[in-house]
Amino acid sequence: MSHDSAWYEIRLQGQLHPRWASWFDGLTVTSAADGTTVIHGRVADQAALHGVLQKLRDLGLPLLSLARIDSDPAKHSSPGELS
């Protein structure tokens, strides 16, 4: 397993208030029409990924999925997703 940077998509149940987006500097936070929140972008390494997951835990939004993705997030957008 590589410990280098990689792109990830994290899907949460519920809407993340825009004021919390600054917690995820460098990542894109979007609200989907189905009531979920998607956070995606490049994460520096596994330690940084764990840091993101700890912040999400602190916010109390249930984690629905976590996936390592290709570098083009548009390939992974869900229908009805809003920017």
N, CA, C and O atoms as a Maestro MAE file, in Angstrom:
{
 s_m_m2io_version
 :::
 2.0.0
}

f_m_ct {
 s_m_title
 :::
 protein
 m_atom[332] {
  # First column is atom index #
  i_m_mmod_type
  r_m_x_coord
  r_m_y_coord
  r_m_z_coord
  i_m_residue_number
  s_m_chain_name
  s_m_pdb_residue_name
  s_m_pdb_atom_name
  i_m_atomic_number
  :::
  1 25 0.847 -1.177 0.000 1 A "MET " " N  " 7
  2 3 0.000 0.000 0.000 1 A "MET " " CA " 6
  3 2 0.892 1.239 0.000 1 A "MET " " C  " 6
  4 15 1.884 1.311 0.725 1 A "MET " " O  " 8
  5 25 0.526 2.185 -0.807 2 A "SER " " N  " 7
  6 3 1.283 3.424 -0.919 2 A "SER " " CA " 6
  7 2 0.860 4.408 0.169 2 A "SER " " C  " 6
  8 15 -0.317 4.509 0.514 2 A "SER " " O  " 8
  9 25 1.838 5.124 0.695 3 A "HIS " " N  " 7
  10 3 1.547 6.148 1.695 3 A "HIS " " CA " 6
  11 2 1.652 7.535 1.089 3 A "HIS " " C  " 6
  12 15 1.638 8.536 1.805 3 A "HIS " " O  " 8
  13 25 1.759 7.594 -0.258 4 A "ASP " " N  " 7
  14 3 1.838 8.865 -0.965 4 A "ASP " " CA " 6
  15 2 0.463 9.511 -1.045 4 A "ASP " " C  " 6
  16 15 -0.542 8.922 -0.645 4 A "ASP " " O  " 8
  17 25 0.438 10.730 -1.568 5 A "SER " " N  " 7
  18 3 -0.837 11.429 -1.712 5 A "SER " " CA " 6
  19 2 -1.740 10.686 -2.687 5 A "SER " " C  " 6
  20 15 -1.270 10.000 -3.595 5 A "SER " " O  " 8
  21 25 -3.029 10.835 -2.483 6 A "ALA " " N  " 7
  22 3 -4.027 10.198 -3.335 6 A "ALA " " CA " 6
  23 2 -5.313 11.012 -3.268 6 A "ALA " " C  " 6
  24 15 -5.507 11.818 -2.357 6 A "ALA " " O  " 8
  25 25 -6.183 10.791 -4.241 7 A "TRP " " N  " 7
  26 3 -7.490 11.448 -4.271 7 A "TRP " " CA " 6
  27 2 -8.503 10.550 -3.583 7 A "TRP " " C  " 6
  28 15 -8.501 9.332 -3.760 7 A "TRP " " O  " 8
  29 25 -9.376 11.181 -2.789 8 A "TYR " " N  " 7
  30 3 -10.409 10.449 -2.063 8 A "TYR " " CA " 6
  31 2 -11.755 11.133 -2.227 8 A "TYR " " C  " 6
  32 15 -11.844 12.343 -2.432 8 A "TYR " " O  " 8
  33 25 -12.801 10.316 -2.131 9 A "GLU " " N  " 7
  34 3 -14.171 10.823 -2.064 9 A "GLU " " CA " 6
  35 2 -14.781 10.258 -0.791 9 A "GLU " " C  " 6
  36 15 -14.791 9.047 -0.573 9 A "GLU " " O  " 8
  37 25 -15.286 11.152 0.039 10 A "ILE " " N  " 7
  38 3 -15.905 10.780 1.312 10 A "ILE " " CA " 6
  39 2 -17.355 11.235 1.264 10 A "ILE " " C  " 6
  40 15 -17.631 12.408 1.013 10 A "ILE " " O  " 8
  41 25 -18.277 10.318 1.503 11 A "ARG " " N  " 7
  42 3 -19.705 10.651 1.486 11 A "ARG " " CA " 6
  43 2 -20.259 10.511 2.899 11 A "ARG " " C  " 6
  44 15 -20.035 9.512 3.582 11 A "ARG " " O  " 8
  45 25 -20.992 11.549 3.317 12 A "LEU " " N  " 7
  46 3 -21.558 11.612 4.660 12 A "LEU " " CA " 6
  47 2 -23.072 11.687 4.596 12 A "LEU " " C  " 6
  48 15 -23.634 12.240 3.651 12 A "LEU " " O  " 8
  49 25 -23.722 11.138 5.587 13 A "GLN " " N  " 7
  50 3 -25.170 11.289 5.701 13 A "GLN " " CA " 6
  51 2 -25.436 12.653 6.313 13 A "GLN " " C  " 6
  52 15 -24.871 12.992 7.353 13 A "GLN " " O  " 8
  53 25 -26.292 13.434 5.672 14 A "GLY " " N  " 7
  54 3 -26.627 14.763 6.180 14 A "GLY " " CA " 6
  55 2 -25.863 15.852 5.459 14 A "GLY " " C  " 6
  56 15 -24.946 15.590 4.680 14 A "GLY " " O  " 8
  57 25 -26.263 17.079 5.739 15 A "GLN " " N  " 7
  58 3 -25.658 18.254 5.104 15 A "GLN " " CA " 6
  59 2 -24.644 18.887 6.057 15 A "GLN " " C  " 6
  60 15 -24.942 19.141 7.224 15 A "GLN " " O  " 8
  61 25 -23.457 19.133 5.544 16 A "LEU " " N  " 7
  62 3 -22.424 19.814 6.310 16 A "LEU " " CA " 6
  63 2 -22.618 21.308 6.141 16 A "LEU " " C  " 6
  64 15 -22.629 21.809 5.017 16 A "LEU " " O  " 8
  65 25 -22.770 22.023 7.240 17 A "HIS " " N  " 7
  66 3 -22.969 23.472 7.172 17 A "HIS " " CA " 6
  67 2 -21.746 24.108 6.517 17 A "HIS " " C  " 6
  68 15 -20.617 23.722 6.820 17 A "HIS " " O  " 8
  69 25 -21.954 25.084 5.617 18 A "PRO " " N  " 7
  70 3 -20.832 25.714 4.899 18 A "PRO " " CA " 6
  71 2 -19.739 26.281 5.807 18 A "PRO " " C  " 6
  72 15 -18.582 26.354 5.394 18 A "PRO " " O  " 8
  73 25 -20.079 26.679 7.024 19 A "ARG " " N  " 7
  74 3 -19.049 27.250 7.906 19 A "ARG " " CA " 6
  75 2 -17.970 26.232 8.264 19 A "ARG " " C  " 6
  76 15 -16.867 26.619 8.648 19 A "ARG " " O  " 8
  77 25 -18.270 24.932 8.145 20 A "TRP " " N  " 7
  78 3 -17.291 23.902 8.477 20 A "TRP " " CA " 6
  79 2 -16.375 23.565 7.299 20 A "TRP " " C  " 6
  80 15 -15.387 22.853 7.478 20 A "TRP " " O  " 8
  81 25 -16.681 24.056 6.115 21 A "ALA " " N  " 7
  82 3 -15.872 23.735 4.931 21 A "ALA " " CA " 6
  83 2 -14.414 24.153 5.113 21 A "ALA " " C  " 6
  84 15 -13.515 23.508 4.573 21 A "ALA " " O  " 8
  85 25 -14.172 25.221 5.865 22 A "SER " " N  " 7
  86 3 -12.797 25.685 6.075 22 A "SER " " CA " 6
  87 2 -11.956 24.663 6.846 22 A "SER " " C  " 6
  88 15 -10.727 24.705 6.788 22 A "SER " " O  " 8
  89 25 -12.604 23.753 7.562 23 A "TRP " " N  " 7
  90 3 -11.885 22.682 8.264 23 A "TRP " " CA " 6
  91 2 -11.200 21.740 7.283 23 A "TRP " " C  " 6
  92 15 -10.262 21.028 7.641 23 A "TRP " " O  " 8
  93 25 -11.682 21.744 6.039 24 A "PHE " " N  " 7
  94 3 -11.206 20.789 5.040 24 A "PHE " " CA " 6
  95 2 -10.477 21.515 3.922 24 A "PHE " " C  " 6
  96 15 -10.731 21.276 2.741 24 A "PHE " " O  " 8
  97 25 -9.573 22.402 4.305 25 A "ASP " " N  " 7
  98 3 -8.810 23.218 3.371 25 A "ASP " " CA " 6
  99 2 -8.163 22.347 2.296 25 A "ASP " " C  " 6
  100 15 -7.502 21.354 2.601 25 A "ASP " " O  " 8
  101 25 -8.362 22.730 1.039 26 A "GLY " " N  " 7
  102 3 -7.804 21.983 -0.075 26 A "GLY " " CA " 6
  103 2 -8.721 20.902 -0.602 26 A "GLY " " C  " 6
  104 15 -8.447 20.323 -1.654 26 A "GLY " " O  " 8
  105 25 -9.809 20.613 0.107 27 A "LEU " " N  " 7
  106 3 -10.782 19.620 -0.338 27 A "LEU " " CA " 6
  107 2 -12.055 20.340 -0.757 27 A "LEU " " C  " 6
  108 15 -12.367 21.416 -0.247 27 A "LEU " " O  " 8
  109 25 -12.782 19.744 -1.680 28 A "THR " " N  " 7
  110 3 -14.035 20.314 -2.152 28 A "THR " " CA " 6
  111 2 -15.189 19.693 -1.377 28 A "THR " " C  " 6
  112 15 -15.296 18.470 -1.287 28 A "THR " " O  " 8
  113 25 -16.048 20.531 -0.823 29 A "VAL " " N  " 7
  114 3 -17.213 20.077 -0.063 29 A "VAL " " CA " 6
  115 2 -18.455 20.443 -0.857 29 A "VAL " " C  " 6
  116 15 -18.673 21.614 -1.166 29 A "VAL " " O  " 8
  117 25 -19.278 19.438 -1.193 30 A "THR " " N  " 7
  118 3 -20.503 19.686 -1.951 30 A "THR " " CA " 6
  119 2 -21.687 19.019 -1.263 30 A "THR " " C  " 6
  120 15 -21.547 18.006 -0.578 30 A "THR " " O  " 8
  121 25 -22.854 19.616 -1.467 31 A "SER " " N  " 7
  122 3 -24.102 19.049 -0.960 31 A "SER " " CA " 6
  123 2 -24.830 18.406 -2.123 31 A "SER " " C  " 6
  124 15 -25.004 19.026 -3.173 31 A "SER " " O  " 8
  125 25 -25.252 17.176 -1.943 32 A "ALA " " N  " 7
  126 3 -25.972 16.448 -2.981 32 A "ALA " " CA " 6
  127 2 -27.476 16.553 -2.741 32 A "ALA " " C  " 6
  128 15 -27.926 16.749 -1.612 32 A "ALA " " O  " 8
  129 25 -28.237 16.420 -3.816 33 A "ALA " " N  " 7
  130 3 -29.696 16.525 -3.742 33 A "ALA " " CA " 6
  131 2 -30.314 15.441 -2.864 33 A "ALA " " C  " 6
  132 15 -31.428 15.608 -2.368 33 A "ALA " " O  " 8
  133 25 -29.603 14.333 -2.668 34 A "ASP " " N  " 7
  134 3 -30.145 13.239 -1.857 34 A "ASP " " CA " 6
  135 2 -29.937 13.448 -0.352 34 A "ASP " " C  " 6
  136 15 -30.214 12.552 0.446 34 A "ASP " " O  " 8
  137 25 -29.444 14.639 0.034 35 A "GLY " " N  " 7
  138 3 -29.274 14.943 1.448 35 A "GLY " " CA " 6
  139 2 -27.931 14.533 2.020 35 A "GLY " " C  " 6
  140 15 -27.729 14.594 3.233 35 A "GLY " " O  " 8
  141 25 -27.011 14.116 1.163 36 A "THR " " N  " 7
  142 3 -25.685 13.747 1.629 36 A "THR " " CA " 6
  143 2 -24.689 14.867 1.341 36 A "THR " " C  " 6
  144 15 -24.979 15.797 0.588 36 A "THR " " O  " 8
  145 25 -23.535 14.763 1.943 37 A "THR " " N  " 7
  146 3 -22.424 15.676 1.689 37 A "THR " " CA " 6
  147 2 -21.277 14.862 1.121 37 A "THR " " C  " 6
  148 15 -20.985 13.766 1.601 37 A "THR " " O  " 8
  149 25 -20.625 15.404 0.090 38 A "VAL " " N  " 7
  150 3 -19.473 14.738 -0.516 38 A "VAL " " CA " 6
  151 2 -18.257 15.641 -0.349 38 A "VAL " " C  " 6
  152 15 -18.300 16.828 -0.673 38 A "VAL " " O  " 8
  153 25 -17.190 15.071 0.155 39 A "ILE " " N  " 7
  154 3 -15.917 15.769 0.290 39 A "ILE " " CA " 6
  155 2 -14.926 15.026 -0.585 39 A "ILE " " C  " 6
  156 15 -14.744 13.817 -0.440 39 A "ILE " " O  " 8
  157 25 -14.282 15.752 -1.500 40 A "HIS " " N  " 7
  158 3 -13.300 15.072 -2.338 40 A "HIS " " CA " 6
  159 2 -12.103 15.967 -2.620 40 A "HIS " " C  " 6
  160 15 -12.178 17.194 -2.571 40 A "HIS " " O  " 8
  161 25 -11.003 15.301 -2.917 41 A "GLY " " N  " 7
  162 3 -9.774 16.009 -3.240 41 A "GLY " " CA " 6
  163 2 -8.552 15.186 -2.891 41 A "GLY " " C  " 6
  164 15 -8.645 14.044 -2.441 41 A "GLY " " O  " 8
  165 25 -7.399 15.805 -3.116 42 A "ARG " " N  " 7
  166 3 -6.124 15.131 -2.845 42 A "ARG " " CA " 6
  167 2 -5.793 15.245 -1.360 42 A "ARG " " C  " 6
  168 15 -5.880 16.317 -0.761 42 A "ARG " " O  " 8
  169 25 -5.411 14.107 -0.790 43 A "VAL " " N  " 7
  170 3 -4.996 14.038 0.604 43 A "VAL " " CA " 6
  171 2 -3.513 13.655 0.612 43 A "VAL " " C  " 6
  172 15 -3.108 12.727 -0.088 43 A "VAL " " O  " 8
  173 25 -2.717 14.359 1.391 44 A "ALA " " N  " 7
  174 3 -1.258 14.229 1.349 44 A "ALA " " CA " 6
  175 2 -0.748 12.818 1.640 44 A "ALA " " C  " 6
  176 15 0.156 12.331 0.962 44 A "ALA " " O  " 8
  177 25 -1.321 12.168 2.639 45 A "ASP " " N  " 7
  178 3 -0.862 10.832 3.026 45 A "ASP " " CA " 6
  179 2 -1.883 10.220 3.979 45 A "ASP " " C  " 6
  180 15 -2.922 10.820 4.257 45 A "ASP " " O  " 8
  181 25 -1.582 9.027 4.476 46 A "GLN " " N  " 7
  182 3 -2.519 8.335 5.357 46 A "GLN " " CA " 6
  183 2 -2.753 9.098 6.662 46 A "GLN " " C  " 6
  184 15 -3.864 9.090 7.192 46 A "GLN " " O  " 8
  185 25 -1.731 9.744 7.172 47 A "ALA " " N  " 7
  186 3 -1.902 10.526 8.404 47 A "ALA " " CA " 6
  187 2 -2.885 11.670 8.176 47 A "ALA " " C  " 6
  188 15 -3.727 11.947 9.030 47 A "ALA " " O  " 8
  189 25 -2.780 12.332 7.029 48 A "ALA " " N  " 7
  190 3 -3.709 13.422 6.709 48 A "ALA " " CA " 6
  191 2 -5.127 12.887 6.526 48 A "ALA " " C  " 6
  192 15 -6.088 13.538 6.934 48 A "ALA " " O  " 8
  193 25 -5.266 11.717 5.922 49 A "LEU " " N  " 7
  194 3 -6.590 11.107 5.752 49 A "LEU " " CA " 6
  195 2 -7.213 10.818 7.116 49 A "LEU " " C  " 6
  196 15 -8.395 11.085 7.330 49 A "LEU " " O  " 8
  197 25 -6.429 10.280 8.025 50 A "HIS " " N  " 7
  198 3 -6.946 10.019 9.372 50 A "HIS " " CA " 6
  199 2 -7.344 11.317 10.068 50 A "HIS " " C  " 6
  200 15 -8.307 11.340 10.835 50 A "HIS " " O  " 8
  201 25 -6.610 12.397 9.806 51 A "GLY " " N  " 7
  202 3 -6.965 13.699 10.364 51 A "GLY " " CA " 6
  203 2 -8.311 14.187 9.860 51 A "GLY " " C  " 6
  204 15 -9.111 14.721 10.629 51 A "GLY " " O  " 8
  205 25 -8.564 14.005 8.563 52 A "VAL " " N  " 7
  206 3 -9.858 14.381 7.985 52 A "VAL " " CA " 6
  207 2 -10.969 13.556 8.630 52 A "VAL " " C  " 6
  208 15 -12.011 14.093 9.004 52 A "VAL " " O  " 8
  209 25 -10.743 12.256 8.758 53 A "LEU " " N  " 7
  210 3 -11.761 11.384 9.348 53 A "LEU " " CA " 6
  211 2 -12.033 11.749 10.810 53 A "LEU " " C  " 6
  212 15 -13.173 11.649 11.264 53 A "LEU " " O  " 8
  213 25 -11.018 12.164 11.541 54 A "GLN " " N  " 7
  214 3 -11.222 12.591 12.933 54 A "GLN " " CA " 6
  215 2 -12.071 13.855 12.995 54 A "GLN " " C  " 6
  216 15 -12.927 13.984 13.870 54 A "GLN " " O  " 8
  217 25 -11.842 14.787 12.078 55 A "LYS " " N  " 7
  218 3 -12.660 16.006 12.037 55 A "LYS " " CA " 6
  219 2 -14.115 15.656 11.750 55 A "LYS " " C  " 6
  220 15 -15.028 16.217 12.356 55 A "LYS " " O  " 8
  221 25 -14.326 14.723 10.820 56 A "LEU " " N  " 7
  222 3 -15.695 14.315 10.490 56 A "LEU " " CA " 6
  223 2 -16.364 13.652 11.688 56 A "LEU " " C  " 6
  224 15 -17.542 13.886 11.956 56 A "LEU " " O  " 8
  225 25 -15.624 12.840 12.394 57 A "ARG " " N  " 7
  226 3 -16.166 12.210 13.602 57 A "ARG " " CA " 6
  227 2 -16.584 13.274 14.609 57 A "ARG " " C  " 6
  228 15 -17.641 13.166 15.231 57 A "ARG " " O  " 8
  229 25 -15.754 14.300 14.766 58 A "ASP " " N  " 7
  230 3 -16.052 15.376 15.711 58 A "ASP " " CA " 6
  231 2 -17.310 16.146 15.328 58 A "ASP " " C  " 6
  232 15 -18.005 16.669 16.199 58 A "ASP " " O  " 8
  233 25 -17.611 16.221 14.028 59 A "LEU " " N  " 7
  234 3 -18.816 16.914 13.566 59 A "LEU " " CA " 6
  235 2 -20.074 16.068 13.744 59 A "LEU " " C  " 6
  236 15 -21.184 16.598 13.726 59 A "LEU " " O  " 8
  237 25 -19.909 14.763 13.916 60 A "GLY " " N  " 7
  238 3 -21.042 13.896 14.194 60 A "GLY " " CA " 6
  239 2 -21.871 13.479 12.994 60 A "GLY " " C  " 6
  240 15 -22.972 12.957 13.169 60 A "GLY " " O  " 8
  241 25 -21.376 13.693 11.775 61 A "LEU " " N  " 7
  242 3 -22.116 13.238 10.598 61 A "LEU " " CA " 6
  243 2 -21.717 11.800 10.283 61 A "LEU " " C  " 6
  244 15 -20.526 11.506 10.177 61 A "LEU " " O  " 8
  245 25 -22.687 10.897 10.132 62 A "PRO " " N  " 7
  246 3 -22.361 9.498 9.852 62 A "PRO " " CA " 6
  247 2 -21.635 9.334 8.513 62 A "PRO " " C  " 6
  248 15 -22.026 9.924 7.506 62 A "PRO " " O  " 8
  249 25 -20.581 8.529 8.520 63 A "LEU " " N  " 7
  250 3 -19.811 8.216 7.323 63 A "LEU " " CA " 6
  251 2 -20.546 7.151 6.521 63 A "LEU " " C  " 6
  252 15 -20.840 6.072 7.036 63 A "LEU " " O  " 8
  253 25 -20.844 7.454 5.255 64 A "LEU " " N  " 7
  254 3 -21.502 6.485 4.381 64 A "LEU " " CA " 6
  255 2 -20.496 5.714 3.542 64 A "LEU " " C  " 6
  256 15 -20.629 4.503 3.364 64 A "LEU " " O  " 8
  257 25 -19.477 6.419 3.021 65 A "SER " " N  " 7
  258 3 -18.476 5.732 2.208 65 A "SER " " CA " 6
  259 2 -17.187 6.532 2.149 65 A "SER " " C  " 6
  260 15 -17.174 7.749 2.338 65 A "SER " " O  " 8
  261 25 -16.113 5.821 1.885 66 A "LEU " " N  " 7
  262 3 -14.792 6.395 1.677 66 A "LEU " " CA " 6
  263 2 -14.173 5.617 0.538 66 A "LEU " " C  " 6
  264 15 -14.081 4.391 0.600 66 A "LEU " " O  " 8
  265 25 -13.745 6.319 -0.508 67 A "ALA " " N  " 7
  266 3 -13.169 5.635 -1.664 67 A "ALA " " CA " 6
  267 2 -11.957 6.391 -2.179 67 A "ALA " " C  " 6
  268 15 -11.967 7.619 -2.269 67 A "ALA " " O  " 8
  269 25 -10.919 5.648 -2.515 68 A "ARG " " N  " 7
  270 3 -9.777 6.218 -3.226 68 A "ARG " " CA " 6
  271 2 -10.188 6.269 -4.689 68 A "ARG " " C  " 6
  272 15 -10.653 5.271 -5.240 68 A "ARG " " O  " 8
  273 25 -10.019 7.425 -5.320 69 A "ILE " " N  " 7
  274 3 -10.537 7.622 -6.672 69 A "ILE " " CA " 6
  275 2 -9.443 8.101 -7.621 69 A "ILE " " C  " 6
  276 15 -8.338 8.445 -7.202 69 A "ILE " " O  " 8
  277 25 -9.785 8.114 -8.926 70 A "ASP " " N  " 7
  278 3 -8.917 8.724 -9.929 70 A "ASP " " CA " 6
  279 2 -8.795 10.205 -9.621 70 A "ASP " " C  " 6
  280 15 -9.587 10.748 -8.850 70 A "ASP " " O  " 8
  281 25 -7.825 10.854 -10.209 71 A "SER " " N  " 7
  282 3 -7.597 12.268 -9.915 71 A "SER " " CA " 6
  283 2 -8.664 13.194 -10.470 71 A "SER " " C  " 6
  284 15 -8.704 14.365 -10.095 71 A "SER " " O  " 8
  285 25 -9.537 12.707 -11.360 72 A "ASP " " N  " 7
  286 3 -10.595 13.538 -11.936 72 A "ASP " " CA " 6
  287 2 -11.901 13.276 -11.202 72 A "ASP " " C  " 6
  288 15 -12.608 12.327 -11.540 72 A "ASP " " O  " 8
  289 25 -12.247 14.100 -10.194 73 A "PRO " " N  " 7
  290 3 -13.457 13.864 -9.406 73 A "PRO " " CA " 6
  291 2 -14.736 13.910 -10.227 73 A "PRO " " C  " 6
  292 15 -15.742 13.336 -9.810 73 A "PRO " " O  " 8
  293 25 -14.733 14.571 -11.377 74 A "ALA " " N  " 7
  294 3 -15.940 14.648 -12.203 74 A "ALA " " CA " 6
  295 2 -16.385 13.262 -12.650 74 A "ALA " " C  " 6
  296 15 -17.568 13.051 -12.918 74 A "ALA " " O  " 8
  297 25 -15.465 12.326 -12.735 75 A "LYS " " N  " 7
  298 3 -15.805 10.955 -13.123 75 A "LYS " " CA " 6
  299 2 -16.639 10.260 -12.055 75 A "LYS " " C  " 6
  300 15 -17.265 9.233 -12.320 75 A "LYS " " O  " 8
  301 25 -16.648 10.817 -10.853 76 A "HIS " " N  " 7
  302 3 -17.287 10.148 -9.720 76 A "HIS " " CA " 6
  303 2 -18.480 10.900 -9.162 76 A "HIS " " C  " 6
  304 15 -19.021 10.508 -8.128 76 A "HIS " " O  " 8
  305 25 -18.908 11.977 -9.824 77 A "SER " " N  " 7
  306 3 -20.032 12.761 -9.324 77 A "SER " " CA " 6
  307 2 -21.326 11.979 -9.441 77 A "SER " " C  " 6
  308 15 -21.543 11.244 -10.404 77 A "SER " " O  " 8
  309 25 -22.165 12.147 -8.462 78 A "SER " " N  " 7
  310 3 -23.474 11.509 -8.471 78 A "SER " " CA " 6
  311 2 -24.474 12.412 -9.164 78 A "SER " " C  " 6
  312 15 -24.343 13.634 -9.104 78 A "SER " " O  " 8
  313 25 -25.478 11.833 -9.826 79 A "PRO " " N  " 7
  314 3 -26.522 12.669 -10.423 79 A "PRO " " CA " 6
  315 2 -27.199 13.506 -9.353 79 A "PRO " " C  " 6
  316 15 -27.478 13.020 -8.257 79 A "PRO " " O  " 8
  317 25 -27.457 14.749 -9.670 80 A "GLY " " N  " 7
  318 3 -28.136 15.630 -8.733 80 A "GLY " " CA " 6
  319 2 -27.212 16.297 -7.741 80 A "GLY " " C  " 6
  320 15 -27.675 17.008 -6.849 80 A "GLY " " O  " 8
  321 25 -25.915 16.083 -7.877 81 A "GLU " " N  " 7
  322 3 -24.975 16.696 -6.948 81 A "GLU " " CA " 6
  323 2 -24.836 18.174 -7.243 81 A "GLU " " C  " 6
  324 15 -24.750 18.578 -8.402 81 A "GLU " " O  " 8
  325 25 -24.813 18.972 -6.204 82 A "LEU " " N  " 7
  326 3 -24.702 20.415 -6.345 82 A "LEU " " CA " 6
  327 2 -23.325 20.867 -5.908 82 A "LEU " " C  " 6
  328 15 -22.726 20.264 -5.017 82 A "LEU " " O  " 8
  329 25 -22.814 21.925 -6.525 83 A "SER " " N  " 7
  330 3 -21.520 22.478 -6.110 83 A "SER " " CA " 6
  331 2 -21.716 23.497 -5.021 83 A "SER " " C  " 6
  332 15 -20.745 24.078 -4.536 83 A "SER " " O  " 8
  :::
 }
 m_bond[331] {
  # First column is bond index #
  i_m_from
  i_m_to
  i_m_order
  :::
  1 1 2 1
  2 2 3 1
  3 3 4 2
  4 3 5 1
  5 5 6 1
  6 6 7 1
  7 7 8 2
  8 7 9 1
  9 9 10 1
  10 10 11 1
  11 11 12 2
  12 11 13 1
  13 13 14 1
  14 14 15 1
  15 15 16 2
  16 15 17 1
  17 17 18 1
  18 18 19 1
  19 19 20 2
  20 19 21 1
  21 21 22 1
  22 22 23 1
  23 23 24 2
  24 23 25 1
  25 25 26 1
  26 26 27 1
  27 27 28 2
  28 27 29 1
  29 29 30 1
  30 30 31 1
  31 31 32 2
  32 31 33 1
  33 33 34 1
  34 34 35 1
  35 35 36 2
  36 35 37 1
  37 37 38 1
  38 38 39 1
  39 39 40 2
  40 39 41 1
  41 41 42 1
  42 42 43 1
  43 43 44 2
  44 43 45 1
  45 45 46 1
  46 46 47 1
  47 47 48 2
  48 47 49 1
  49 49 50 1
  50 50 51 1
  51 51 52 2
  52 51 53 1
  53 53 54 1
  54 54 55 1
  55 55 56 2
  56 55 57 1
  57 57 58 1
  58 58 59 1
  59 59 60 2
  60 59 61 1
  61 61 62 1
  62 62 63 1
  63 63 64 2
  64 63 65 1
  65 65 66 1
  66 66 67 1
  67 67 68 2
  68 67 69 1
  69 69 70 1
  70 70 71 1
  71 71 72 2
  72 71 73 1
  73 73 74 1
  74 74 75 1
  75 75 76 2
  76 75 77 1
  77 77 78 1
  78 78 79 1
  79 79 80 2
  80 79 81 1
  81 81 82 1
  82 82 83 1
  83 83 84 2
  84 83 85 1
  85 85 86 1
  86 86 87 1
  87 87 88 2
  88 87 89 1
  89 89 90 1
  90 90 91 1
  91 91 92 2
  92 91 93 1
  93 93 94 1
  94 94 95 1
  95 95 96 2
  96 95 97 1
  97 97 98 1
  98 98 99 1
  99 99 100 2
  100 99 101 1
  101 101 102 1
  102 102 103 1
  103 103 104 2
  104 103 105 1
  105 105 106 1
  106 106 107 1
  107 107 108 2
  108 107 109 1
  109 109 110 1
  110 110 111 1
  111 111 112 2
  112 111 113 1
  113 113 114 1
  114 114 115 1
  115 115 116 2
  116 115 117 1
  117 117 118 1
  118 118 119 1
  119 119 120 2
  120 119 121 1
  121 121 122 1
  122 122 123 1
  123 123 124 2
  124 123 125 1
  125 125 126 1
  126 126 127 1
  127 127 128 2
  128 127 129 1
  129 129 130 1
  130 130 131 1
  131 131 132 2
  132 131 133 1
  133 133 134 1
  134 134 135 1
  135 135 136 2
  136 135 137 1
  137 137 138 1
  138 138 139 1
  139 139 140 2
  140 139 141 1
  141 141 142 1
  142 142 143 1
  143 143 144 2
  144 143 145 1
  145 145 146 1
  146 146 147 1
  147 147 148 2
  148 147 149 1
  149 149 150 1
  150 150 151 1
  151 151 152 2
  152 151 153 1
  153 153 154 1
  154 154 155 1
  155 155 156 2
  156 155 157 1
  157 157 158 1
  158 158 159 1
  159 159 160 2
  160 159 161 1
  161 161 162 1
  162 162 163 1
  163 163 164 2
  164 163 165 1
  165 165 166 1
  166 166 167 1
  167 167 168 2
  168 167 169 1
  169 169 170 1
  170 170 171 1
  171 171 172 2
  172 171 173 1
  173 173 174 1
  174 174 175 1
  175 175 176 2
  176 175 177 1
  177 177 178 1
  178 178 179 1
  179 179 180 2
  180 179 181 1
  181 181 182 1
  182 182 183 1
  183 183 184 2
  184 183 185 1
  185 185 186 1
  186 186 187 1
  187 187 188 2
  188 187 189 1
  189 189 190 1
  190 190 191 1
  191 191 192 2
  192 191 193 1
  193 193 194 1
  194 194 195 1
  195 195 196 2
  196 195 197 1
  197 197 198 1
  198 198 199 1
  199 199 200 2
  200 199 201 1
  201 201 202 1
  202 202 203 1
  203 203 204 2
  204 203 205 1
  205 205 206 1
  206 206 207 1
  207 207 208 2
  208 207 209 1
  209 209 210 1
  210 210 211 1
  211 211 212 2
  212 211 213 1
  213 213 214 1
  214 214 215 1
  215 215 216 2
  216 215 217 1
  217 217 218 1
  218 218 219 1
  219 219 220 2
  220 219 221 1
  221 221 222 1
  222 222 223 1
  223 223 224 2
  224 223 225 1
  225 225 226 1
  226 226 227 1
  227 227 228 2
  228 227 229 1
  229 229 230 1
  230 230 231 1
  231 231 232 2
  232 231 233 1
  233 233 234 1
  234 234 235 1
  235 235 236 2
  236 235 237 1
  237 237 238 1
  238 238 239 1
  239 239 240 2
  240 239 241 1
  241 241 242 1
  242 242 243 1
  243 243 244 2
  244 243 245 1
  245 245 246 1
  246 246 247 1
  247 247 248 2
  248 247 249 1
  249 249 250 1
  250 250 251 1
  251 251 252 2
  252 251 253 1
  253 253 254 1
  254 254 255 1
  255 255 256 2
  256 255 257 1
  257 257 258 1
  258 258 259 1
  259 259 260 2
  260 259 261 1
  261 261 262 1
  262 262 263 1
  263 263 264 2
  264 263 265 1
  265 265 266 1
  266 266 267 1
  267 267 268 2
  268 267 269 1
  269 269 270 1
  270 270 271 1
  271 271 272 2
  272 271 273 1
  273 273 274 1
  274 274 275 1
  275 275 276 2
  276 275 277 1
  277 277 278 1
  278 278 279 1
  279 279 280 2
  280 279 281 1
  281 281 282 1
  282 282 283 1
  283 283 284 2
  284 283 285 1
  285 285 286 1
  286 286 287 1
  287 287 288 2
  288 287 289 1
  289 289 290 1
  290 290 291 1
  291 291 292 2
  292 291 293 1
  293 293 294 1
  294 294 295 1
  295 295 296 2
  296 295 297 1
  297 297 298 1
  298 298 299 1
  299 299 300 2
  300 299 301 1
  301 301 302 1
  302 302 303 1
  303 303 304 2
  304 303 305 1
  305 305 306 1
  306 306 307 1
  307 307 308 2
  308 307 309 1
  309 309 310 1
  310 310 311 1
  311 311 312 2
  312 311 313 1
  313 313 314 1
  314 314 315 1
  315 315 316 2
  316 315 317 1
  317 317 318 1
  318 318 319 1
  319 319 320 2
  320 319 321 1
  321 321 322 1
  322 322 323 1
  323 323 324 2
  324 323 325 1
  325 325 326 1
  326 326 327 1
  327 327 328 2
  328 327 329 1
  329 329 330 1
  330 330 331 1
  331 331 332 2
  :::
 }
}
